[in-house]
Amino acid sequence: MRAPRARFGLVVAATTTLAALIACGDNALSDFAPSDDGDGGSSGADGGLGPPEDGVGSARGVVIVHAASFPAFRLCFSAYPELPPQPDLAVMPEANVVGVEIGSLVRIPPLERPPGEVYVIAQRKVTAGPAEATKTCGELLDPTQGELFDINDYNVAGELTEPLGVANVGVLAITGCGGLGFIAPLGVSQEECGPSYDASYGGLEAKTLTLVPSRAATATSLPVQVVHLSTALEAQRGPGEVVDVTFGAFDDSGADGLAQSVARELALFEASPTADLSLDHDSESMYGTHGFRIALRAADGGADATFAHDQSLAEVQQLSALQAVPTTYYSAASSYALLLLGDPRVAPTYADGGTNERYDRRRAIHLLAVPVKEPTDAGDAPAIGDAGEGPGDANGSAP
């Protein structure tokens, strides 16, 4: 695992030349143009969410998702030594420093070139506010004089060999476990990380998939697809059980969940078919009385759910975009991806009824809602590392 650090050192030597090419719009960078098939990523699952419908149009950008046993992080890519750790503008929920918090997401512009190896850096090691310049990844990770060191400051999450989010919206989900020094403070044991887990270098993985906007939300409907990113929920799923997501009014639920089926028999790192939720956007109270039930239940429906968690539309919005309000957040001219994250064992109370003082709702099972085509879409900004005037300075990414 020490080899990636050496390879990063080789890339650093090209930083000055590469930055000059970007600034001048040199045609040499055309080698990094996306392929004709619009494939948005190479590692992990690559499940598309269907073609555009009803004239919604296209969208671009990268949605970074924290789905790992690891503290808040920022990312560096071996092919982008000229960039600061990403994100470099978007702040974490209920904080004034940039990064990606556990169970959260941040959207950045497209990555025009194949990102290369993904360095997952503990946010506390590269702390900065949205107006503060940060050293570049090349400077921070330089093997001879850099400030960051593997094992203690970061882990590597594999390699991405295709551009991401250029002709579509790419999800880049960091999954798995960090090294022992990162997971121990979170209360995660080595045994939970699998038989091949390396206590020194961890077992993080960068998973990618493609999101394409489908039909837009209307006054009475919300088109959604669920993306299953919870390895902890999958580990708890028993023989013959399925991951089941339903939607409706909480006071009108039955043994099989809420009134409307959203996704059933979800596979890990894959997306469900589109479901149109029936709701009345004119009723503000509905955002608190309606929502989702995430459950593990028998595939044949013959037994009660062994796990169930309810989350209202308002709660989903608050976790997804703290500064927004439901009435506007759910009205984008786009479909929505519902990212399923968290650990079903994390609860506000213990089995004996005692209060869990360390409860963190972002570590518990939850959904995040992402409008695939945002009103101010990240795709409207130049891609990172393209041949035009894309971001490449100390604060180049879009929030």
C-alpha positions, 0 to 999 in steps of 0.5 A: 500500500506504500506504492501509491504514495510513490506514484503520486510523487511521479505525478507531482513533477508534472504539476507545473506543466499541467497547470500551464496547459489548463490555463492556456486551454491547450489541445493536449488535454483533449486526450482526457475528453469523455468517451462517446458512451458517456461512461462516468466511472470505472471502479465499483458498481456503475448502475445507470438510472435510466435515460432522460425523459420529458425534456428534463435535459442533462446534468453534470457533476460529481456527488461525493458520498461518505458511506464509510467507517472513517471520520469526516474527510476530503479527497485528493486524486493522483491525477490532480496534484494541482487541486486542493483537497476536495471539496474546497468550498462546501462546508460540512453540516452544522459546521464552518469548515469544508469537508464531507461529514459521515453519512453526508454528501457534497457536490463538486464539478465534473472530473474531466480527466481520469482521477487516478488513485483516491486519497481519503484524508481525515478532514482534521488534517486539512482543516480550512474554511470556505474562504481559506486557501489550502495547499495543493494535493501535490504539495500535501502528499509529496513523498519527500516534503509533504505534510501528510502521511499514509496510515496516520493521515489518510488511506487510499480507496483504490483507483478510478480510470475513467472521467467522472461526472462529465456527461452525466452526474457521477456518484463517488461513494467512499465505502469500507473501513479506514485503518484501525486508528480511524475506526477505533474512535468511531467504535467500529471493530476490526471484525466488522470490516471483513476477513481481508481487512488491513489494520494499518492501511484499512479497506476503503473502496471508491464506488461509482455509479451514474445518475441521469435526470428523468422526468421532473417533479410535479405538483402532485408527484416526486420521481425517485430512485433508491441507491443502496449504499449501506453495507451495515444494513446489508450485513444485517439482512438475514436469509430470505430477507429483502431491503424494502422502502415504502412511502406514505402517511405514517398514521396509515401504515400496515404490516407491510410498511407504508402505503406505496412501495418505493423499492423492494429487494434492493441490491447493494451499490445498485439503484432501484427502478423509478417510482413516482411518489404521490404527494401534495406540494401545496400542503406544508404539513405533509412534509412532516406527516409523510415519509419513508420506512426503511425495513428488512422483511421476509421476501414472501411477506410472511413475517414482521420486519426484523428492522424498520426505521421511519424518516419524514420528508422534512427529515430527509431534506434537513439531512440532505440540505440543511439550509433549504426548506422542503417546499422548494427542495422537492420542486426541482425540475428533475428526478431525485436519487435517494441514497440509503446510508448508515448503520441499523445498529445505531439508535437513540436508545439502547435495547434496555431503554437507556439513552444513547448519548453518542447517538448520531443521526448521520451514522444511523440508517437514513436517506439523503435526497439528491435532485439529479439536475439541481436548479443551479446544477454543478454541471453549469460550471466548467469541469475540473481539469478541462481545457477551458477555464475550469477550476484549478486554483485554491478554491475552485470547486462549486459547493 
